[in-house]
Amino acid sequence: MPQDDEVYELYAIRYASHPGRRMNQSVLFYDPHNGPMPMDYFVWLARSPKRCVLIDLGYQKELAAEKKHTYHFNPLEGLKALGVSPDQVDEIIVSHMHWDHVGNFDLFPNARLHIQNAELMHCCGKYMQYSPLRKSFRIEDVTSVLGRLYAGQVNVYEGEAEPCPGITLHHIGGHVPGLQVARVRTKRGQVVVASDALHFFYNFEAQNPFPTVVNVAEMVEGWHTILKLAGGDKNRLVPGHDPIVFTSYPPVLGAAEGMAVRLDEAPDKE
């Protein structure tokens, strides 16, 4: 590996959970095994000696109460426990614009955002006139991103991009038209933070997509794309909401214990 290639520490910060969710709320096609299927909510931190990159932003406590979720802490508290202050976050990768991924913009006023053009076009286009397609978006979040765009703080991409050394972005679509994943170079190789390209490992294993989807064909094809990006290794593919992430990877000790796990180390359990 060239000396100037950046290698990142990579963390999953679990800030909220939905313990009461059922399986048939998380699959598109009916599953007779309709047991509990808890959902976790994460943001991800990639940190190198040169920069701190945040992947997604989570949502606020007020929304957790509205959705009847368990809110453990604001994602900012998880970052602080890892020794990262808001002004140290250089870049924010926005996987997509759903409400549980793009709150808290106000906490990071100096960071540059990275987003796909297809996502901006979707959020501001004709499909937002239809309630089923806009219900996962909040106008407050969309206007926050547009404000950053007009302030010159947003990089907008069409397809694959490298926002900073050692991190590449890949347009997947499916869940929403502009969904993107981040592939991060770590000490154990390339790790793909899938966000909502893969909500749960079960969606891929059962070949049963998550029900919030704009294009089923793109979502299913996306599973194969992200696995390829991870070198065909499931252990280097991180789903967006699966509680197994928090129980499989080595925990962070010290101030962030119980808040974050290490994704740049191999999972303890498969």
C-alpha positions as CSV (number, residue, x, y, z in Angstrom):
1,M,0.0,0.0,0.0
2,P,1.4,3.4,-0.9
3,Q,2.6,5.5,2.0
4,D,0.2,8.4,1.2
5,D,-2.9,6.2,1.2
6,E,-5.0,7.0,4.3
7,V,-6.1,4.2,6.5
8,Y,-9.1,4.8,8.8
9,E,-10.3,3.7,12.1
10,L,-14.0,2.9,11.6
11,Y,-16.7,3.0,14.2
12,A,-20.5,2.2,14.4
13,I,-22.2,4.5,16.9
14,R,-25.6,3.1,18.1
15,Y,-27.7,6.0,19.3
16,A,-31.3,4.6,19.1
17,S,-33.2,1.3,18.9
18,H,-36.7,0.1,18.0
19,P,-37.1,-3.1,20.1
20,G,-40.7,-3.6,19.3
21,R,-40.4,-3.9,15.5
22,R,-41.7,-7.1,13.9
23,M,-40.3,-9.0,11.0
24,N,-43.1,-8.3,8.6
25,Q,-42.4,-4.6,9.1
26,S,-38.9,-5.1,7.7
27,V,-39.6,-7.4,4.7
28,L,-41.5,-6.7,1.5
29,F,-43.0,-10.1,1.0
30,Y,-45.0,-11.9,3.8
31,D,-42.8,-14.1,6.0
32,P,-44.7,-16.7,8.1
33,H,-42.0,-16.4,10.8
34,N,-43.3,-13.0,11.9
35,G,-41.4,-12.8,15.2
36,P,-39.6,-9.8,16.8
37,M,-37.1,-8.0,14.5
38,P,-35.5,-5.2,16.5
39,M,-33.9,-2.4,14.6
40,D,-30.9,-0.3,15.6
41,Y,-30.0,3.2,14.4
42,F,-26.4,4.1,13.7
43,V,-24.1,6.8,12.5
44,W,-20.6,5.8,11.4
45,L,-17.2,7.6,12.0
46,A,-14.2,7.1,9.8
47,R,-11.1,8.7,11.5
48,S,-7.5,9.0,10.2
49,P,-4.6,11.1,11.5
50,K,-5.6,13.7,8.9
51,R,-9.4,13.9,9.0
52,C,-12.7,12.9,10.7
53,V,-15.5,11.8,8.3
54,L,-19.0,11.2,9.6
55,I,-21.3,8.9,7.6
56,D,-24.9,10.0,8.2
57,L,-26.2,12.1,11.0
58,G,-29.0,10.3,12.8
59,Y,-32.1,12.0,14.2
60,Q,-33.2,13.9,17.3
61,K,-34.7,12.9,20.6
62,E,-38.0,14.5,19.8
63,L,-38.5,12.2,16.8
64,A,-37.7,9.2,18.9
65,A,-40.6,9.9,21.2
66,E,-42.9,10.4,18.2
67,K,-41.8,7.1,16.7
68,K,-41.8,5.2,20.0
69,H,-38.1,4.4,19.7
70,T,-35.6,4.0,22.5
71,Y,-33.2,7.0,22.3
72,H,-29.9,6.2,23.9
73,F,-28.1,9.5,23.3
74,N,-27.6,12.2,20.6
75,P,-25.0,11.0,18.0
76,L,-22.9,14.0,19.0
77,E,-22.4,12.5,22.5
78,G,-21.1,9.3,20.9
79,L,-18.6,11.3,18.9
80,K,-17.5,13.2,21.9
81,A,-17.0,9.9,23.8
82,L,-14.7,8.9,21.0
83,G,-12.7,12.1,21.4
84,V,-14.2,13.9,18.4
85,S,-15.7,17.4,18.7
86,P,-18.1,18.9,16.2
87,D,-15.5,21.3,14.7
88,Q,-13.2,18.3,14.0
89,V,-15.7,16.7,11.6
90,D,-14.4,17.7,8.2
91,E,-16.8,15.8,5.9
92,I,-20.3,14.4,6.2
93,I,-21.3,11.7,3.8
94,V,-25.1,11.7,3.3
95,S,-26.2,8.2,2.3
96,H,-29.7,9.5,1.6
97,M,-32.2,12.0,2.9
98,H,-34.6,10.0,5.0
99,W,-35.4,11.5,8.4
100,D,-33.4,9.0,10.4
101,H,-30.2,9.8,8.5
102,V,-30.1,13.5,8.1
103,G,-31.0,15.2,11.4
104,N,-28.5,17.2,13.5
105,F,-27.0,19.3,10.6
106,D,-27.0,22.3,12.9
107,L,-24.4,20.5,15.2
108,F,-21.8,20.5,12.4
109,P,-21.9,24.0,10.8
110,N,-18.4,23.8,9.2
111,A,-18.5,20.4,7.6
112,R,-18.8,19.8,3.9
113,L,-21.6,17.5,2.8
114,H,-21.4,14.8,0.1
115,I,-24.5,13.6,-1.7
116,Q,-25.8,12.2,-4.9
117,N,-27.5,14.5,-7.4
118,A,-30.2,11.9,-7.9
119,E,-31.1,12.2,-4.2
120,L,-31.4,16.0,-4.4
121,M,-33.5,15.8,-7.5
122,H,-35.8,13.2,-5.9
123,C,-36.3,15.3,-2.7
124,C,-37.1,18.4,-4.7
125,G,-38.9,16.9,-7.7
126,K,-42.3,15.8,-8.8
127,Y,-42.6,12.7,-6.7
128,M,-42.8,14.7,-3.5
129,Q,-46.3,15.7,-4.4
130,Y,-47.3,12.1,-3.4
131,S,-47.7,11.3,0.3
132,P,-46.3,7.7,0.2
133,L,-43.1,8.9,-1.5
134,R,-42.5,11.9,0.8
135,K,-43.4,10.4,4.2
136,S,-39.8,9.4,4.9
137,F,-38.5,12.9,4.3
138,R,-38.8,16.0,6.4
139,I,-38.9,19.4,4.8
140,E,-36.6,20.7,7.6
141,D,-33.9,18.3,6.6
142,V,-34.3,19.0,2.9
143,T,-34.1,22.8,3.3
144,S,-31.1,22.4,5.6
145,V,-29.2,20.6,2.8
146,L,-30.3,23.2,0.3
147,G,-29.1,25.9,2.6
148,R,-25.7,24.3,2.7
149,L,-25.7,23.9,-1.1
150,Y,-26.3,27.6,-1.6
151,A,-23.6,28.3,0.9
152,G,-21.1,26.3,-1.1
153,Q,-20.7,23.5,1.4
154,V,-22.0,20.6,-0.6
155,N,-20.3,18.4,-3.1
156,V,-22.9,16.8,-5.5
157,Y,-22.0,13.6,-7.4
158,E,-23.4,11.5,-10.2
159,G,-22.1,8.0,-9.5
160,E,-18.8,6.9,-8.1
161,A,-16.7,9.5,-6.3
162,E,-13.7,9.8,-3.9
163,P,-14.5,12.6,-1.5
164,C,-11.3,12.1,0.4
165,P,-8.3,9.7,0.1
166,G,-9.2,6.2,1.2
167,I,-13.0,6.6,1.0
168,T,-15.1,6.0,-2.1
169,L,-18.8,6.6,-2.7
170,H,-21.0,4.3,-4.9
171,H,-24.5,5.1,-6.2
172,I,-26.8,2.2,-5.4
173,G,-30.4,3.5,-5.6
174,G,-33.3,1.1,-4.9
175,H,-34.4,2.2,-1.4
176,V,-34.4,5.8,-2.8
177,P,-33.1,7.0,-6.2
178,G,-30.0,8.6,-4.7
179,L,-28.9,6.1,-2.1
180,Q,-25.1,5.8,-1.9
181,V,-22.7,3.6,0.1
182,A,-19.3,4.4,1.5
183,R,-16.3,2.1,1.1
184,V,-13.6,2.8,3.7
185,R,-10.0,1.7,3.7
186,T,-9.2,0.2,7.1
187,K,-6.4,-1.9,8.5
188,R,-8.4,-5.0,7.7
189,G,-9.1,-4.0,4.1
190,Q,-12.0,-2.2,2.4
191,V,-15.1,-2.1,4.6
192,V,-18.5,-1.1,3.0
193,V,-20.9,0.9,5.2
194,A,-24.1,-0.1,3.4
195,S,-26.5,2.2,5.2
196,D,-29.9,1.4,3.8
197,A,-28.7,-0.5,0.8
198,L,-28.9,-3.4,3.2
199,H,-31.0,-2.8,6.3
200,F,-30.6,-6.3,7.8
201,F,-28.4,-9.3,6.7
202,Y,-31.7,-11.2,6.7
203,N,-33.1,-9.2,3.8
204,F,-30.3,-10.6,1.6
205,E,-30.3,-14.0,3.2
206,A,-34.0,-14.5,2.7
207,Q,-34.1,-12.6,-0.6
208,N,-36.8,-10.5,0.9
209,P,-36.3,-6.7,0.4
210,F,-37.0,-4.0,3.0
211,P,-40.5,-2.6,2.3
212,T,-39.5,1.0,2.0
213,V,-38.3,0.9,-1.6
214,V,-38.7,3.0,-4.8
215,N,-37.1,0.4,-7.2
216,V,-37.1,-3.2,-6.1
217,A,-34.8,-4.3,-9.0
218,E,-32.2,-1.7,-8.0
219,M,-32.4,-2.7,-4.4
220,V,-31.8,-6.4,-5.2
221,E,-29.0,-5.6,-7.6
222,G,-27.5,-3.3,-5.0
223,W,-27.1,-6.2,-2.6
224,H,-24.8,-7.9,-5.1
225,T,-23.0,-4.7,-5.9
226,I,-22.1,-3.9,-2.3
227,L,-21.0,-7.5,-1.6
228,K,-18.7,-7.2,-4.6
229,L,-17.4,-3.8,-3.2
230,A,-16.6,-5.7,0.0
231,G,-14.5,-8.2,-1.9
232,G,-17.2,-10.9,-1.6
233,D,-16.6,-11.0,2.2
234,K,-19.8,-10.6,4.2
235,N,-17.7,-9.7,7.2
236,R,-16.6,-6.5,5.5
237,L,-20.2,-5.5,4.7
238,V,-22.0,-3.4,7.4
239,P,-25.8,-3.3,7.2
240,G,-27.5,-0.1,8.2
241,H,-29.9,-1.2,10.9
242,D,-29.0,-4.7,12.0
243,P,-28.5,-5.2,15.8
244,I,-26.0,-8.0,15.0
245,V,-23.5,-5.2,14.2
246,F,-23.4,-4.1,17.8
247,T,-23.2,-7.6,19.2
248,S,-20.6,-9.0,16.7
249,Y,-17.9,-6.3,16.5
250,P,-15.4,-5.5,19.3
251,P,-16.7,-2.9,21.7
252,V,-15.0,0.4,22.2
253,L,-13.8,0.6,25.8
254,G,-13.4,3.7,28.0
255,A,-15.7,6.7,27.6
256,A,-17.5,5.2,24.6
257,E,-18.2,1.8,26.1
258,G,-21.7,0.7,25.3
259,M,-22.0,3.4,22.6
260,A,-19.7,2.2,19.8
261,V,-18.0,-0.8,18.2
262,R,-14.9,-1.1,16.0
263,L,-15.6,-1.9,12.4
264,D,-11.9,-1.7,11.4
265,E,-11.4,-4.9,13.4
266,A,-12.9,-8.3,12.4
267,P,-16.2,-9.3,14.0
268,D,-15.9,-11.6,17.1
269,K,-19.0,-13.5,15.8
270,E,-20.1,-14.3,12.3
